[in-house]
């Protein structure tokens, strides 16, 4: 005679303390990024393309152009250029 099958027991979700966190040694920061904070925004793909094209035309980098743009913005509003 067969036993009636029991329903599966619910699985208790792990708390944040139980979830395995990545080791800090795996997330080393390159020296060029040490002490820096990423700033991002969502724009039309054409904005990204034009920015990359401008960087190529000016023999520069997107990072350098964004620094220039942020410093211009800070100056416009009377803030020191710190980017």
RARA-V305419 format. One record per backbone hydrogen bond with DSSP energy under -0.5 kcal/mol. NH is the residue of the N-H (numbers start at 1). CO is the residue of the C=O. Records with the same first field share a line. If there is no record, write none. Layout:
BEGIN
NH = CO + CO
END
This chain:
BEGIN
12 = 10
18 = 15
19 = 15
26 = 23
27 = 23 + 24
28 = 25
33 = 30
34 = 30 + 31
36 = 33
43 = 41
47 = 44
48 = 44
49 = 45
50 = 46
51 = 47
52 = 48
53 = 49
54 = 50
55 = 51
56 = 52
57 = 53
58 = 54
59 = 56
60 = 55
65 = 61
66 = 62
67 = 63
68 = 64
69 = 65
70 = 66
71 = 67
72 = 68
73 = 69
74 = 70
75 = 71
76 = 72
77 = 73
78 = 75
79 = 74
82 = 80
END
